[in-house]
Amino acid sequence: MNNDPRLSRLEKVLAEIAPDKRLPAALSGGFWGRRSAFSGGLDSRFLSFAAKYLGYTVKLLTVRGPHISAEETAEAVQWAQDNGFEMELLDLNPLQMKAVEFNHTDRCYFCKKHLFLELKRRAADLPLCDGTNHSDLSHYRPGLKALSELKIHSPLAEAEFSKQDNREVGALTGLDRWDQAARPCMLTRLPYNQKVLASDLTALGETETAMNRFFAGLNKGEIRFRLRKVSPETFEMHIQREDFKRLSEEERTEAEHLLASFPLFASAQADGEALGIFRSASRTKSSLIDKGRRSVLCMSCATDYSSTRGTVREPSGITITDSTLPISFSAAAKASSIVS
């Protein structure tokens, strides 16, 4: 047993939540689904893995719906099987609620309330836990209010485990893919206050899956990216700046061609003048050109890939004042610019 003091902290919290060492966990969003709510993301995987490591019996409750890609759900199920967890899949559609269907800024509250009410019912008399970590408490997370109202336990937050703690302790205790990048809900790929189309979520999920497999085949480590819809006709791809620089010109061209094989990016092509910028006319090329409009497929820009409003900080020190807008970086000027 590893004697890291952080594990002792977590064990103390778990003992208060479940003295009989039986936990349901909800895996509800992330990587590839305890009674823990389980999404397959790093946080929920680490919580499930750590609880089992500490001697707890953990059942995983995983939501399957249009807001989670089919590939992520399949990977979550496979991970649970490979690691000896009992799992229950629940089919739930948060798009049935108006606040979620139209992607309101507080959609996460209504979505979490809807999903966790059902998860809590399935957990019965067992304490339901989720993978919220202590770092999440300092960010805009409307869903945290729903968890509080429903009295859902967040052991990692209570034990003051940051995202980095999850990675470090995960590596020490044998968790696979402890360095897994964040992969939030598919709804974060879409702009606020626009109707969410299930077809867009499906298409984005399929395209991200293909791109993930392509980048994994390059053997250059994880290439962090997001696909985003920025208008009814415009989609973009953002790749973390340092990851983009690790790609050769040939690999960038191959990525461009792969993207162009999907309907959302059918007219994507590279622009050699700016770092990581692809020009794309998206799904209605003729109308975009006739109106003189310009859209971009950006392969190196924003750090915050979600639709969250407000000011975020890019590692180089560039301030992005609204991450819902398309951002490009000029290689020559080394400054940010908004592309309209």
Summary of the structure (lengths in Angstrom):
residues: 340
radius of gyration: 20.4
end to end distance: 55.4
largest distance: 67.2
contacts: 1192
relative contact order: 0.11
helix: 41%
strand: 17%
